[in-house]
């Protein structure tokens, strides 16, 4: 055999091993999937169905399949239908009647039935098909208890800024959280889907309301998730006009497919910037200018207190370009000495600015309005750094840097239109192709997703074999 022929057959071996690896990995991921055990053609003979485990089976007009599981009163029930070419009917029965129907099949695993258990007891899934041809299907079930966040605004949980809360949202329900904020502060809400039980749908929307029930418009971000476009996180920012209690509402999305049964999610609410009401309100001094080659030095005299800020406070510069450099900019008892090589520096001064001197080309903004630095007068030559070797009787406040969250915009490639489902208010829709495969597991709390599958690996292997074989034949 020629050298080229040998190389061609080595390529065949590599492709085969790659396909086998992809297939084995996917099968391992589905190892918790169970097959139907019968007979289970009657309700009395229903097969026990472990939660969060897909059962695989066939059905036709003369072969109904029954499954059973336990649920407690008040728990949410979610039935997930696996992808497939046929569409058998799945019916959820409670101890005393039917609770909902759906169809298994389609291009993605999807939540097809949602209900709340009316009582403790045994619940049943019935799978039927109205033709004489066997329909292959897979189906799974999961339950979840109500959490503490469905108590409305009167009993809303007051969140700690920056802390992440794990929650469960029931279908056609709403979770409410409360947060205290001062006038001018920015409230950032971040919601992330954690337990959808499906590849498609199960989206949540987040809204912010003031104490009078008025909904606030976000300054940036998208107010809902979009699993169809693999966007499982929603982040948005609001600047509140006045101090008080604000309420974060989380509910099923409307402009994209919402929640069926229930979904798990994480919520983080944070605050930043702003200032408190009252006579001690701080002035925001922002200095913009300089460059890496032509740095600007400045000195600020003040009476009262001062702290660094990472926000523009209305100056014509993005927050992300406002730097906080405690190693470069020194704050003393009555004086600030700083250096700027592009972008901006900002300070919150509570009290009075007694002087300002600039060496270089820079613009000065006070509370967002450009001012002439000469209006403040000069700055005394002596300065006292914040940290000294010799203790003094007067304590010096150590300023802290204020971190700023910069929202990230996710862009999806449009390719399909998601179906609209009932839920809470949201406004923007992003459509894109979805990917992934739900794999159930009795030993895990949530279904897991894998972006690969045996079909993809086999297809690659077949194409590779054909190409490599042709190359080998031609070279021989």
QUIMO-V381933 format. One record per run of one state. SS is the DSSP state (hx for helix, st for strand, lp for the rest). FROM is the first residue (numbers start at 0). TO is the last residue. If there is no record, write none. Layout:
ss = <SS/SS>
from = <FROM/FROM>
to = <TO/TO>
This chain:
ss = <lp/hx/lp/st/lp/hx/lp/st/lp/st/lp/st/lp/st/lp/st/lp/st/lp/st/lp/st/lp/st/lp/st/lp/st/lp/st/lp/st/lp/st/lp/st/lp/st/lp/st/lp/st/lp/st/lp/st/lp/st/lp/st/hx/lp/st/lp/st/lp/st/lp/st/lp/st/lp/st/lp/hx/st/lp/st/lp/st/lp/st/lp/st/lp/st/lp/hx/lp/st/lp/st/lp/st/lp/hx/lp>
from = <0/2/29/33/35/42/45/46/48/54/60/62/63/64/71/75/81/83/84/88/94/96/103/105/106/109/116/120/128/134/144/156/158/163/170/173/181/185/195/199/200/203/209/214/215/219/221/223/224/225/226/229/230/231/232/239/243/252/261/272/282/289/295/309/318/321/323/329/332/334/340/343/359/361/366/368/371/372/376/384/385/436/439/447/450/453/475>
to = <1/28/32/34/41/44/45/47/53/59/61/62/63/70/74/80/82/83/87/93/95/102/104/105/108/115/119/127/133/143/155/157/162/169/172/180/184/194/198/199/202/208/213/214/218/220/222/223/224/225/228/229/230/231/238/242/251/260/271/281/288/294/308/317/320/322/328/331/333/339/342/358/360/365/367/370/371/375/383/384/435/438/446/449/452/474/475>
